[in-house]
Amino acid sequence: MKRFYVKAEAGADGGVLLDGRPVRTPARAPLALPNTALAEAVAAEWAGQGEEIAPATMKLTGLANAAIDRVAPDPSAFAAGLVGYAQSDLTCYRADGPGSLVARQAAAWDPLLDWARRRYDVHFAVTAGIIHIAQPPRTLERLGQAVAARSPFALAGLSPLVTIAGSLVVALAVAEGAIPAEQGFAAAMLDELWQAEQWGDDALALEARENRRQDFLAAARFLALLEG
């Protein structure tokens, strides 16, 4: 799409204005942000476009659109989909060898599980291998309550953290500021990075991982801006 506006700015009501006209979501709802910081950041994405608009570079705008069009109509169902990741959380499935990978997983993931245990007063079942192990019902209930309490905007920002990491624990730790976003991404990519160290990486794998990293960091920034 060719750029069709000169000026992009945040409106007084939390909206985004292009040459004074309000932006709408793909579903034609007003693009109204919950605070000034997020509205200004979204407006900056529009202002930073060149002669052609590149939606892939407007990650905050995309998350805001998702919050309004996809999450807000049924937040409970959306939250339940994210909580489902806790049933097979990345951090609970460990390698049974070699020793260097086992040690690296423990060093990265054990502190995250310890944080979640303290934060939510829950227990996690951890196993070696890929055979499914059930998590305690109370753990799923408590994590479900924590996720369901979030606003549609917070759920939209949490979603990429969960899906990219394959871990609700990692996502919540990043979302709540327990660990930096870069550390969370490294924890999520631990197995992939270890394999790359052993056998090497190719250009396509590097590009795909960097794309995931950018999406992960953008989601973390979206949540930070949401907190003001």
MODELLER restraints for C-alpha pairs under 7 A, 6 or more apart:
rsr = mdl.restraints
at = mdl.atoms
rsr.add(forms.Gaussian(group=physical.xy_distance, feature=features.Distance(at['CA:1:A'], at['CA:52:A']), mean=5.63, stdev=0.5))
rsr.add(forms.Gaussian(group=physical.xy_distance, feature=features.Distance(at['CA:1:A'], at['CA:53:A']), mean=5.46, stdev=0.5))
rsr.add(forms.Gaussian(group=physical.xy_distance, feature=features.Distance(at['CA:2:A'], at['CA:51:A']), mean=6.01, stdev=0.5))
rsr.add(forms.Gaussian(group=physical.xy_distance, feature=features.Distance(at['CA:2:A'], at['CA:52:A']), mean=4.31, stdev=0.5))
rsr.add(forms.Gaussian(group=physical.xy_distance, feature=features.Distance(at['CA:2:A'], at['CA:53:A']), mean=5.98, stdev=0.5))
rsr.add(forms.Gaussian(group=physical.xy_distance, feature=features.Distance(at['CA:3:A'], at['CA:51:A']), mean=5.26, stdev=0.5))
rsr.add(forms.Gaussian(group=physical.xy_distance, feature=features.Distance(at['CA:3:A'], at['CA:52:A']), mean=5.04, stdev=0.5))
rsr.add(forms.Gaussian(group=physical.xy_distance, feature=features.Distance(at['CA:3:A'], at['CA:53:A']), mean=5.66, stdev=0.5))
rsr.add(forms.Gaussian(group=physical.xy_distance, feature=features.Distance(at['CA:5:A'], at['CA:18:A']), mean=6.01, stdev=0.5))
rsr.add(forms.Gaussian(group=physical.xy_distance, feature=features.Distance(at['CA:5:A'], at['CA:19:A']), mean=6.03, stdev=0.5))
rsr.add(forms.Gaussian(group=physical.xy_distance, feature=features.Distance(at['CA:6:A'], at['CA:19:A']), mean=6.24, stdev=0.5))
rsr.add(forms.Gaussian(group=physical.xy_distance, feature=features.Distance(at['CA:7:A'], at['CA:18:A']), mean=5.68, stdev=0.5))
rsr.add(forms.Gaussian(group=physical.xy_distance, feature=features.Distance(at['CA:7:A'], at['CA:19:A']), mean=5.11, stdev=0.5))
rsr.add(forms.Gaussian(group=physical.xy_distance, feature=features.Distance(at['CA:7:A'], at['CA:47:A']), mean=6.58, stdev=0.5))
rsr.add(forms.Gaussian(group=physical.xy_distance, feature=features.Distance(at['CA:8:A'], at['CA:17:A']), mean=5.63, stdev=0.5))
rsr.add(forms.Gaussian(group=physical.xy_distance, feature=features.Distance(at['CA:8:A'], at['CA:18:A']), mean=4.58, stdev=0.5))
rsr.add(forms.Gaussian(group=physical.xy_distance, feature=features.Distance(at['CA:8:A'], at['CA:19:A']), mean=6.35, stdev=0.5))
rsr.add(forms.Gaussian(group=physical.xy_distance, feature=features.Distance(at['CA:8:A'], at['CA:43:A']), mean=5.73, stdev=0.5))
rsr.add(forms.Gaussian(group=physical.xy_distance, feature=features.Distance(at['CA:8:A'], at['CA:46:A']), mean=6.04, stdev=0.5))
rsr.add(forms.Gaussian(group=physical.xy_distance, feature=features.Distance(at['CA:8:A'], at['CA:47:A']), mean=5.05, stdev=0.5))
rsr.add(forms.Gaussian(group=physical.xy_distance, feature=features.Distance(at['CA:9:A'], at['CA:16:A']), mean=5.85, stdev=0.5))
rsr.add(forms.Gaussian(group=physical.xy_distance, feature=features.Distance(at['CA:9:A'], at['CA:17:A']), mean=5.33, stdev=0.5))
rsr.add(forms.Gaussian(group=physical.xy_distance, feature=features.Distance(at['CA:9:A'], at['CA:18:A']), mean=6.71, stdev=0.5))
rsr.add(forms.Gaussian(group=physical.xy_distance, feature=features.Distance(at['CA:9:A'], at['CA:40:A']), mean=6.88, stdev=0.5))
rsr.add(forms.Gaussian(group=physical.xy_distance, feature=features.Distance(at['CA:9:A'], at['CA:43:A']), mean=5.15, stdev=0.5))
rsr.add(forms.Gaussian(group=physical.xy_distance, feature=features.Distance(at['CA:10:A'], at['CA:16:A']), mean=4.58, stdev=0.5))
rsr.add(forms.Gaussian(group=physical.xy_distance, feature=features.Distance(at['CA:10:A'], at['CA:17:A']), mean=6.01, stdev=0.5))
rsr.add(forms.Gaussian(group=physical.xy_distance, feature=features.Distance(at['CA:10:A'], at['CA:39:A']), mean=5.49, stdev=0.5))
rsr.add(forms.Gaussian(group=physical.xy_distance, feature=features.Distance(at['CA:10:A'], at['CA:40:A']), mean=5.19, stdev=0.5))
rsr.add(forms.Gaussian(group=physical.xy_distance, feature=features.Distance(at['CA:10:A'], at['CA:43:A']), mean=5.63, stdev=0.5))
rsr.add(forms.Gaussian(group=physical.xy_distance, feature=features.Distance(at['CA:11:A'], at['CA:17:A']), mean=6.00, stdev=0.5))
rsr.add(forms.Gaussian(group=physical.xy_distance, feature=features.Distance(at['CA:14:A'], at['CA:32:A']), mean=5.27, stdev=0.5))
rsr.add(forms.Gaussian(group=physical.xy_distance, feature=features.Distance(at['CA:14:A'], at['CA:33:A']), mean=4.88, stdev=0.5))
rsr.add(forms.Gaussian(group=physical.xy_distance, feature=features.Distance(at['CA:14:A'], at['CA:34:A']), mean=6.28, stdev=0.5))
rsr.add(forms.Gaussian(group=physical.xy_distance, feature=features.Distance(at['CA:14:A'], at['CA:35:A']), mean=6.02, stdev=0.5))
rsr.add(forms.Gaussian(group=physical.xy_distance, feature=features.Distance(at['CA:14:A'], at['CA:36:A']), mean=5.94, stdev=0.5))
rsr.add(forms.Gaussian(group=physical.xy_distance, feature=features.Distance(at['CA:14:A'], at['CA:39:A']), mean=5.58, stdev=0.5))
rsr.add(forms.Gaussian(group=physical.xy_distance, feature=features.Distance(at['CA:15:A'], at['CA:22:A']), mean=6.59, stdev=0.5))
rsr.add(forms.Gaussian(group=physical.xy_distance, feature=features.Distance(at['CA:15:A'], at['CA:31:A']), mean=5.69, stdev=0.5))
rsr.add(forms.Gaussian(group=physical.xy_distance, feature=features.Distance(at['CA:15:A'], at['CA:32:A']), mean=4.31, stdev=0.5))
rsr.add(forms.Gaussian(group=physical.xy_distance, feature=features.Distance(at['CA:15:A'], at['CA:33:A']), mean=5.92, stdev=0.5))
rsr.add(forms.Gaussian(group=physical.xy_distance, feature=features.Distance(at['CA:15:A'], at['CA:39:A']), mean=6.37, stdev=0.5))
rsr.add(forms.Gaussian(group=physical.xy_distance, feature=features.Distance(at['CA:16:A'], at['CA:22:A']), mean=5.70, stdev=0.5))
rsr.add(forms.Gaussian(group=physical.xy_distance, feature=features.Distance(at['CA:16:A'], at['CA:23:A']), mean=5.63, stdev=0.5))
rsr.add(forms.Gaussian(group=physical.xy_distance, feature=features.Distance(at['CA:16:A'], at['CA:31:A']), mean=6.66, stdev=0.5))
rsr.add(forms.Gaussian(group=physical.xy_distance, feature=features.Distance(at['CA:16:A'], at['CA:39:A']), mean=6.49, stdev=0.5))
rsr.add(forms.Gaussian(group=physical.xy_distance, feature=features.Distance(at['CA:16:A'], at['CA:43:A']), mean=5.75, stdev=0.5))
rsr.add(forms.Gaussian(group=physical.xy_distance, feature=features.Distance(at['CA:17:A'], at['CA:23:A']), mean=5.90, stdev=0.5))
rsr.add(forms.Gaussian(group=physical.xy_distance, feature=features.Distance(at['CA:23:A'], at['CA:30:A']), mean=6.42, stdev=0.5))
rsr.add(forms.Gaussian(group=physical.xy_distance, feature=features.Distance(at['CA:23:A'], at['CA:31:A']), mean=5.68, stdev=0.5))
rsr.add(forms.Gaussian(group=physical.xy_distance, feature=features.Distance(at['CA:24:A'], at['CA:30:A']), mean=4.50, stdev=0.5))
rsr.add(forms.Gaussian(group=physical.xy_distance, feature=features.Distance(at['CA:24:A'], at['CA:31:A']), mean=4.88, stdev=0.5))
rsr.add(forms.Gaussian(group=physical.xy_distance, feature=features.Distance(at['CA:25:A'], at['CA:31:A']), mean=5.58, stdev=0.5))
rsr.add(forms.Gaussian(group=physical.xy_distance, feature=features.Distance(at['CA:25:A'], at['CA:65:A']), mean=5.47, stdev=0.5))
rsr.add(forms.Gaussian(group=physical.xy_distance, feature=features.Distance(at['CA:27:A'], at['CA:69:A']), mean=6.23, stdev=0.5))
rsr.add(forms.Gaussian(group=physical.xy_distance, feature=features.Distance(at['CA:33:A'], at['CA:39:A']), mean=5.39, stdev=0.5))
rsr.add(forms.Gaussian(group=physical.xy_distance, feature=features.Distance(at['CA:35:A'], at['CA:226:A']), mean=6.95, stdev=0.5))
rsr.add(forms.Gaussian(group=physical.xy_distance, feature=features.Distance(at['CA:37:A'], at['CA:225:A']), mean=5.90, stdev=0.5))
rsr.add(forms.Gaussian(group=physical.xy_distance, feature=features.Distance(at['CA:37:A'], at['CA:228:A']), mean=6.17, stdev=0.5))
rsr.add(forms.Gaussian(group=physical.xy_distance, feature=features.Distance(at['CA:38:A'], at['CA:225:A']), mean=5.40, stdev=0.5))
rsr.add(forms.Gaussian(group=physical.xy_distance, feature=features.Distance(at['CA:38:A'], at['CA:226:A']), mean=6.17, stdev=0.5))
rsr.add(forms.Gaussian(group=physical.xy_distance, feature=features.Distance(at['CA:42:A'], at['CA:60:A']), mean=5.91, stdev=0.5))
rsr.add(forms.Gaussian(group=physical.xy_distance, feature=features.Distance(at['CA:42:A'], at['CA:61:A']), mean=5.53, stdev=0.5))
rsr.add(forms.Gaussian(group=physical.xy_distance, feature=features.Distance(at['CA:45:A'], at['CA:58:A']), mean=5.66, stdev=0.5))
rsr.add(forms.Gaussian(group=physical.xy_distance, feature=features.Distance(at['CA:59:A'], at['CA:218:A']), mean=6.39, stdev=0.5))
rsr.add(forms.Gaussian(group=physical.xy_distance, feature=features.Distance(at['CA:60:A'], at['CA:218:A']), mean=6.74, stdev=0.5))
rsr.add(forms.Gaussian(group=physical.xy_distance, feature=features.Distance(at['CA:60:A'], at['CA:222:A']), mean=6.20, stdev=0.5))
rsr.add(forms.Gaussian(group=physical.xy_distance, feature=features.Distance(at['CA:63:A'], at['CA:156:A']), mean=5.99, stdev=0.5))
rsr.add(forms.Gaussian(group=physical.xy_distance, feature=features.Distance(at['CA:63:A'], at['CA:157:A']), mean=6.44, stdev=0.5))
rsr.add(forms.Gaussian(group=physical.xy_distance, feature=features.Distance(at['CA:64:A'], at['CA:153:A']), mean=6.78, stdev=0.5))
rsr.add(forms.Gaussian(group=physical.xy_distance, feature=features.Distance(at['CA:66:A'], at['CA:156:A']), mean=6.26, stdev=0.5))
rsr.add(forms.Gaussian(group=physical.xy_distance, feature=features.Distance(at['CA:67:A'], at['CA:152:A']), mean=5.30, stdev=0.5))
rsr.add(forms.Gaussian(group=physical.xy_distance, feature=features.Distance(at['CA:67:A'], at['CA:153:A']), mean=4.90, stdev=0.5))
rsr.add(forms.Gaussian(group=physical.xy_distance, feature=features.Distance(at['CA:67:A'], at['CA:156:A']), mean=5.10, stdev=0.5))
rsr.add(forms.Gaussian(group=physical.xy_distance, feature=features.Distance(at['CA:71:A'], at['CA:78:A']), mean=6.15, stdev=0.5))
rsr.add(forms.Gaussian(group=physical.xy_distance, feature=features.Distance(at['CA:71:A'], at['CA:152:A']), mean=5.46, stdev=0.5))
rsr.add(forms.Gaussian(group=physical.xy_distance, feature=features.Distance(at['CA:71:A'], at['CA:156:A']), mean=6.74, stdev=0.5))
rsr.add(forms.Gaussian(group=physical.xy_distance, feature=features.Distance(at['CA:72:A'], at['CA:152:A']), mean=5.25, stdev=0.5))
rsr.add(forms.Gaussian(group=physical.xy_distance, feature=features.Distance(at['CA:75:A'], at['CA:152:A']), mean=6.06, stdev=0.5))
rsr.add(forms.Gaussian(group=physical.xy_distance, feature=features.Distance(at['CA:76:A'], at['CA:148:A']), mean=6.24, stdev=0.5))
rsr.add(forms.Gaussian(group=physical.xy_distance, feature=features.Distance(at['CA:79:A'], at['CA:147:A']), mean=6.08, stdev=0.5))
rsr.add(forms.Gaussian(group=physical.xy_distance, feature=features.Distance(at['CA:79:A'], at['CA:148:A']), mean=5.45, stdev=0.5))
rsr.add(forms.Gaussian(group=physical.xy_distance, feature=features.Distance(at['CA:79:A'], at['CA:155:A']), mean=6.82, stdev=0.5))
rsr.add(forms.Gaussian(group=physical.xy_distance, feature=features.Distance(at['CA:80:A'], at['CA:144:A']), mean=7.00, stdev=0.5))
rsr.add(forms.Gaussian(group=physical.xy_distance, feature=features.Distance(at['CA:82:A'], at['CA:159:A']), mean=6.71, stdev=0.5))
rsr.add(forms.Gaussian(group=physical.xy_distance, feature=features.Distance(at['CA:82:A'], at['CA:162:A']), mean=6.81, stdev=0.5))
rsr.add(forms.Gaussian(group=physical.xy_distance, feature=features.Distance(at['CA:83:A'], at['CA:143:A']), mean=6.91, stdev=0.5))
rsr.add(forms.Gaussian(group=physical.xy_distance, feature=features.Distance(at['CA:83:A'], at['CA:144:A']), mean=5.64, stdev=0.5))
rsr.add(forms.Gaussian(group=physical.xy_distance, feature=features.Distance(at['CA:83:A'], at['CA:168:A']), mean=6.92, stdev=0.5))
rsr.add(forms.Gaussian(group=physical.xy_distance, feature=features.Distance(at['CA:85:A'], at['CA:166:A']), mean=6.67, stdev=0.5))
rsr.add(forms.Gaussian(group=physical.xy_distance, feature=features.Distance(at['CA:85:A'], at['CA:167:A']), mean=6.11, stdev=0.5))
rsr.add(forms.Gaussian(group=physical.xy_distance, feature=features.Distance(at['CA:85:A'], at['CA:168:A']), mean=5.91, stdev=0.5))
rsr.add(forms.Gaussian(group=physical.xy_distance, feature=features.Distance(at['CA:86:A'], at['CA:140:A']), mean=6.85, stdev=0.5))
rsr.add(forms.Gaussian(group=physical.xy_distance, feature=features.Distance(at['CA:86:A'], at['CA:167:A']), mean=6.65, stdev=0.5))
rsr.add(forms.Gaussian(group=physical.xy_distance, feature=features.Distance(at['CA:86:A'], at['CA:168:A']), mean=5.57, stdev=0.5))
rsr.add(forms.Gaussian(group=physical.xy_distance, feature=features.Distance(at['CA:87:A'], at['CA:134:A']), mean=6.60, stdev=0.5))
rsr.add(forms.Gaussian(group=physical.xy_distance, feature=features.Distance(at['CA:87:A'], at['CA:135:A']), mean=6.00, stdev=0.5))
rsr.add(forms.Gaussian(group=physical.xy_distance, feature=features.Distance(at['CA:89:A'], at['CA:166:A']), mean=6.38, stdev=0.5))
rsr.add(forms.Gaussian(group=physical.xy_distance, feature=features.Distance(at['CA:89:A'], at['CA:167:A']), mean=4.72, stdev=0.5))
rsr.add(forms.Gaussian(group=physical.xy_distance, feature=features.Distance(at['CA:89:A'], at['CA:168:A']), mean=6.50, stdev=0.5))
rsr.add(forms.Gaussian(group=physical.xy_distance, feature=features.Distance(at['CA:90:A'], at['CA:166:A']), mean=5.70, stdev=0.5))
rsr.add(forms.Gaussian(group=physical.xy_distance, feature=features.Distance(at['CA:90:A'], at['CA:167:A']), mean=5.15, stdev=0.5))
rsr.add(forms.Gaussian(group=physical.xy_distance, feature=features.Distance(at['CA:91:A'], at['CA:109:A']), mean=5.55, stdev=0.5))
rsr.add(forms.Gaussian(group=physical.xy_distance, feature=features.Distance(at['CA:91:A'], at['CA:167:A']), mean=6.83, stdev=0.5))
rsr.add(forms.Gaussian(group=physical.xy_distance, feature=features.Distance(at['CA:92:A'], at['CA:125:A']), mean=6.69, stdev=0.5))
rsr.add(forms.Gaussian(group=physical.xy_distance, feature=features.Distance(at['CA:92:A'], at['CA:126:A']), mean=4.45, stdev=0.5))
rsr.add(forms.Gaussian(group=physical.xy_distance, feature=features.Distance(at['CA:92:A'], at['CA:127:A']), mean=6.19, stdev=0.5))
rsr.add(forms.Gaussian(group=physical.xy_distance, feature=features.Distance(at['CA:93:A'], at['CA:126:A']), mean=6.16, stdev=0.5))
rsr.add(forms.Gaussian(group=physical.xy_distance, feature=features.Distance(at['CA:93:A'], at['CA:127:A']), mean=5.34, stdev=0.5))
rsr.add(forms.Gaussian(group=physical.xy_distance, feature=features.Distance(at['CA:93:A'], at['CA:128:A']), mean=5.71, stdev=0.5))
rsr.add(forms.Gaussian(group=physical.xy_distance, feature=features.Distance(at['CA:93:A'], at['CA:129:A']), mean=6.18, stdev=0.5))
rsr.add(forms.Gaussian(group=physical.xy_distance, feature=features.Distance(at['CA:93:A'], at['CA:130:A']), mean=6.43, stdev=0.5))
rsr.add(forms.Gaussian(group=physical.xy_distance, feature=features.Distance(at['CA:94:A'], at['CA:102:A']), mean=6.87, stdev=0.5))
rsr.add(forms.Gaussian(group=physical.xy_distance, feature=features.Distance(at['CA:94:A'], at['CA:105:A']), mean=6.96, stdev=0.5))
rsr.add(forms.Gaussian(group=physical.xy_distance, feature=features.Distance(at['CA:94:A'], at['CA:127:A']), mean=6.08, stdev=0.5))
rsr.add(forms.Gaussian(group=physical.xy_distance, feature=features.Distance(at['CA:94:A'], at['CA:128:A']), mean=4.50, stdev=0.5))
rsr.add(forms.Gaussian(group=physical.xy_distance, feature=features.Distance(at['CA:94:A'], at['CA:129:A']), mean=5.96, stdev=0.5))
rsr.add(forms.Gaussian(group=physical.xy_distance, feature=features.Distance(at['CA:95:A'], at['CA:102:A']), mean=5.73, stdev=0.5))
rsr.add(forms.Gaussian(group=physical.xy_distance, feature=features.Distance(at['CA:95:A'], at['CA:128:A']), mean=5.42, stdev=0.5))
rsr.add(forms.Gaussian(group=physical.xy_distance, feature=features.Distance(at['CA:95:A'], at['CA:129:A']), mean=5.72, stdev=0.5))
rsr.add(forms.Gaussian(group=physical.xy_distance, feature=features.Distance(at['CA:96:A'], at['CA:102:A']), mean=6.64, stdev=0.5))
rsr.add(forms.Gaussian(group=physical.xy_distance, feature=features.Distance(at['CA:96:A'], at['CA:128:A']), mean=5.46, stdev=0.5))
rsr.add(forms.Gaussian(group=physical.xy_distance, feature=features.Distance(at['CA:96:A'], at['CA:129:A']), mean=6.41, stdev=0.5))
rsr.add(forms.Gaussian(group=physical.xy_distance, feature=features.Distance(at['CA:108:A'], at['CA:187:A']), mean=5.96, stdev=0.5))
rsr.add(forms.Gaussian(group=physical.xy_distance, feature=features.Distance(at['CA:112:A'], at['CA:169:A']), mean=6.87, stdev=0.5))
rsr.add(forms.Gaussian(group=physical.xy_distance, feature=features.Distance(at['CA:112:A'], at['CA:170:A']), mean=6.88, stdev=0.5))
rsr.add(forms.Gaussian(group=physical.xy_distance, feature=features.Distance(at['CA:116:A'], at['CA:169:A']), mean=6.70, stdev=0.5))
rsr.add(forms.Gaussian(group=physical.xy_distance, feature=features.Distance(at['CA:117:A'], at['CA:123:A']), mean=5.99, stdev=0.5))
rsr.add(forms.Gaussian(group=physical.xy_distance, feature=features.Distance(at['CA:120:A'], at['CA:142:A']), mean=6.74, stdev=0.5))
rsr.add(forms.Gaussian(group=physical.xy_distance, feature=features.Distance(at['CA:122:A'], at['CA:139:A']), mean=5.13, stdev=0.5))
rsr.add(forms.Gaussian(group=physical.xy_distance, feature=features.Distance(at['CA:123:A'], at['CA:139:A']), mean=6.20, stdev=0.5))
rsr.add(forms.Gaussian(group=physical.xy_distance, feature=features.Distance(at['CA:124:A'], at['CA:135:A']), mean=6.18, stdev=0.5))
rsr.add(forms.Gaussian(group=physical.xy_distance, feature=features.Distance(at['CA:125:A'], at['CA:135:A']), mean=5.71, stdev=0.5))
rsr.add(forms.Gaussian(group=physical.xy_distance, feature=features.Distance(at['CA:154:A'], at['CA:223:A']), mean=6.32, stdev=0.5))
rsr.add(forms.Gaussian(group=physical.xy_distance, feature=features.Distance(at['CA:157:A'], at['CA:219:A']), mean=5.00, stdev=0.5))
rsr.add(forms.Gaussian(group=physical.xy_distance, feature=features.Distance(at['CA:157:A'], at['CA:220:A']), mean=6.96, stdev=0.5))
rsr.add(forms.Gaussian(group=physical.xy_distance, feature=features.Distance(at['CA:157:A'], at['CA:222:A']), mean=6.08, stdev=0.5))
rsr.add(forms.Gaussian(group=physical.xy_distance, feature=features.Distance(at['CA:157:A'], at['CA:223:A']), mean=5.72, stdev=0.5))
rsr.add(forms.Gaussian(group=physical.xy_distance, feature=features.Distance(at['CA:158:A'], at['CA:171:A']), mean=6.60, stdev=0.5))
rsr.add(forms.Gaussian(group=physical.xy_distance, feature=features.Distance(at['CA:158:A'], at['CA:175:A']), mean=6.84, stdev=0.5))
rsr.add(forms.Gaussian(group=physical.xy_distance, feature=features.Distance(at['CA:158:A'], at['CA:219:A']), mean=6.87, stdev=0.5))
rsr.add(forms.Gaussian(group=physical.xy_distance, feature=features.Distance(at['CA:160:A'], at['CA:216:A']), mean=6.22, stdev=0.5))
rsr.add(forms.Gaussian(group=physical.xy_distance, feature=features.Distance(at['CA:160:A'], at['CA:219:A']), mean=6.35, stdev=0.5))
rsr.add(forms.Gaussian(group=physical.xy_distance, feature=features.Distance(at['CA:161:A'], at['CA:171:A']), mean=4.92, stdev=0.5))
rsr.add(forms.Gaussian(group=physical.xy_distance, feature=features.Distance(at['CA:161:A'], at['CA:216:A']), mean=5.67, stdev=0.5))
rsr.add(forms.Gaussian(group=physical.xy_distance, feature=features.Distance(at['CA:161:A'], at['CA:219:A']), mean=6.66, stdev=0.5))
rsr.add(forms.Gaussian(group=physical.xy_distance, feature=features.Distance(at['CA:162:A'], at['CA:168:A']), mean=5.23, stdev=0.5))
rsr.add(forms.Gaussian(group=physical.xy_distance, feature=features.Distance(at['CA:162:A'], at['CA:171:A']), mean=5.15, stdev=0.5))
rsr.add(forms.Gaussian(group=physical.xy_distance, feature=features.Distance(at['CA:164:A'], at['CA:212:A']), mean=6.79, stdev=0.5))
rsr.add(forms.Gaussian(group=physical.xy_distance, feature=features.Distance(at['CA:164:A'], at['CA:216:A']), mean=7.00, stdev=0.5))
rsr.add(forms.Gaussian(group=physical.xy_distance, feature=features.Distance(at['CA:165:A'], at['CA:185:A']), mean=6.93, stdev=0.5))
rsr.add(forms.Gaussian(group=physical.xy_distance, feature=features.Distance(at['CA:165:A'], at['CA:188:A']), mean=4.71, stdev=0.5))
rsr.add(forms.Gaussian(group=physical.xy_distance, feature=features.Distance(at['CA:170:A'], at['CA:184:A']), mean=5.98, stdev=0.5))
rsr.add(forms.Gaussian(group=physical.xy_distance, feature=features.Distance(at['CA:173:A'], at['CA:179:A']), mean=5.91, stdev=0.5))
rsr.add(forms.Gaussian(group=physical.xy_distance, feature=features.Distance(at['CA:174:A'], at['CA:180:A']), mean=6.10, stdev=0.5))
rsr.add(forms.Gaussian(group=physical.xy_distance, feature=features.Distance(at['CA:174:A'], at['CA:181:A']), mean=5.62, stdev=0.5))
rsr.add(forms.Gaussian(group=physical.xy_distance, feature=features.Distance(at['CA:174:A'], at['CA:184:A']), mean=6.25, stdev=0.5))
rsr.add(forms.Gaussian(group=physical.xy_distance, feature=features.Distance(at['CA:174:A'], at['CA:220:A']), mean=6.92, stdev=0.5))
rsr.add(forms.Gaussian(group=physical.xy_distance, feature=features.Distance(at['CA:175:A'], at['CA:220:A']), mean=6.45, stdev=0.5))
rsr.add(forms.Gaussian(group=physical.xy_distance, feature=features.Distance(at['CA:175:A'], at['CA:223:A']), mean=6.55, stdev=0.5))
rsr.add(forms.Gaussian(group=physical.xy_distance, feature=features.Distance(at['CA:181:A'], at['CA:217:A']), mean=6.09, stdev=0.5))
rsr.add(forms.Gaussian(group=physical.xy_distance, feature=features.Distance(at['CA:181:A'], at['CA:220:A']), mean=6.27, stdev=0.5))
rsr.add(forms.Gaussian(group=physical.xy_distance, feature=features.Distance(at['CA:185:A'], at['CA:213:A']), mean=6.73, stdev=0.5))
